[in-house]
Amino acid sequence: MIKKVSASSLQIGMYIQDLNCGWMDHPFATNTLKIDNQKTLDKLQSLNLSWVYIDTDKGLDLPEAPSREEANREQQNLVEALTTTTTVQQARKTSFQGSWSPPSRPFAKPIYSSPT
């Protein structure tokens, strides 16, 4: 099973399915690797990653970590909540809460004039 774990929770014996960063942002040949020694673990922790995906079928498990699906669902709920909050805040800002007043600058003269 693929699970999302914080990078600070990584342990020797875990198999990383996805480092969650670009391939130029780490010293490894691929984004998938098994943590088989302390040197590899130290390199991973020095990357200052927030979280990674591990494969529990290929390495150690972290029982309290959410599955990829649970993590994606949680992230989608957060995005929807933020979108809803932002939409409500924007609606409040743009609603008329008083009398309308004309713009402070008069409108510019038209570029084209009608022939007389």
C-alpha positions as CSV (number, residue, x, y, z in Angstrom):
1,M,0.0,0.0,0.0
2,I,1.2,3.5,-0.8
3,K,1.2,5.9,2.2
4,K,2.1,9.5,2.7
5,V,4.6,10.1,5.6
6,S,6.5,13.1,6.9
7,A,10.1,13.0,5.9
8,S,11.1,13.2,9.5
9,S,9.4,9.8,10.1
10,L,11.5,8.0,7.6
11,Q,13.4,4.9,8.9
12,I,15.9,2.4,7.6
13,G,14.0,-0.4,5.8
14,M,11.3,1.9,4.3
15,Y,10.9,1.9,0.5
16,I,10.2,5.4,-0.9
17,Q,7.8,5.3,-3.9
18,D,8.0,9.0,-4.5
19,L,10.3,11.7,-3.1
20,N,7.7,14.4,-3.9
21,C,10.3,16.6,-5.5
22,G,11.9,17.2,-8.9
23,W,14.7,14.8,-9.9
24,M,17.2,17.7,-9.9
25,D,16.4,18.4,-6.3
26,H,18.0,15.3,-4.9
27,P,21.2,13.3,-5.4
28,F,19.6,9.9,-6.2
29,A,19.2,8.4,-9.6
30,T,15.5,8.0,-9.3
31,N,12.6,9.2,-7.1
32,T,12.1,5.6,-5.8
33,L,14.6,3.9,-3.5
34,K,15.0,1.7,-0.4
35,I,16.5,3.2,2.7
36,D,19.0,0.5,3.5
37,N,21.5,2.4,5.6
38,Q,22.0,5.4,7.8
39,K,23.9,7.3,5.1
40,T,20.9,7.2,2.8
41,L,18.6,8.2,5.6
42,D,20.9,11.2,6.5
43,K,20.9,12.3,2.8
44,L,17.1,12.1,2.7
45,Q,16.8,14.1,5.9
46,S,19.2,16.8,4.6
47,L,16.9,17.5,1.7
48,N,14.4,19.2,3.9
49,L,11.4,17.4,2.3
50,S,8.0,17.9,4.0
51,W,6.7,14.5,3.1
52,V,7.2,11.5,0.8
53,Y,5.2,8.4,-0.4
54,I,6.3,5.0,0.9
55,D,5.4,1.6,-0.4
56,T,4.6,-0.7,2.5
57,D,4.6,-3.8,0.3
58,K,8.3,-3.3,-0.5
59,G,9.5,-1.9,2.8
60,L,8.6,-1.1,6.4
61,D,5.2,0.3,7.3
62,L,4.2,3.3,9.4
63,P,0.8,2.2,10.7
64,E,-0.5,5.7,11.6
65,A,0.3,7.2,8.2
66,P,-2.6,7.8,5.9
67,S,-2.9,6.0,2.6
68,R,-2.4,7.9,-0.6
69,E,-6.1,8.0,-1.2
70,E,-6.8,9.3,2.3
71,A,-4.2,12.0,1.9
72,N,-5.6,13.0,-1.5
73,R,-9.1,13.1,-0.1
74,E,-7.9,15.3,2.9
75,Q,-6.1,17.6,0.5
76,Q,-9.1,17.9,-1.7
77,N,-11.3,18.8,1.3
78,L,-8.9,21.4,2.3
79,V,-8.8,22.9,-1.2
80,E,-12.6,23.0,-1.3
81,A,-12.8,24.6,2.1
82,L,-10.2,27.3,1.1
83,T,-12.0,27.9,-2.2
84,T,-15.4,28.3,-0.4
85,T,-13.9,30.6,2.2
86,T,-12.2,32.7,-0.5
87,T,-15.3,32.9,-2.6
88,V,-17.4,34.1,0.4
89,Q,-14.7,36.6,1.4
90,Q,-14.6,37.9,-2.2
91,A,-18.4,38.2,-2.4
92,R,-18.4,40.2,0.8
93,K,-15.8,42.6,-0.5
94,T,-17.5,43.1,-3.9
95,S,-21.1,43.4,-2.6
96,F,-22.5,46.9,-2.4
97,Q,-22.7,48.0,1.2
98,G,-23.8,51.6,0.8
99,S,-24.7,54.0,-1.9
100,W,-23.0,53.9,-5.2
101,S,-20.9,56.9,-6.2
102,P,-19.5,57.7,-9.7
103,P,-15.9,57.3,-10.5
104,S,-13.6,60.1,-9.5
105,R,-12.3,60.6,-13.1
106,P,-14.7,61.7,-15.8
107,F,-14.9,59.3,-18.8
108,A,-12.4,59.9,-21.5
109,K,-13.5,61.5,-24.7
110,P,-14.3,59.1,-27.6
111,I,-11.5,58.5,-30.1
112,Y,-13.8,58.6,-33.0
113,S,-16.1,61.5,-33.6
114,S,-19.1,61.3,-35.9
115,P,-18.9,63.2,-39.2
116,T,-21.1,66.4,-39.3
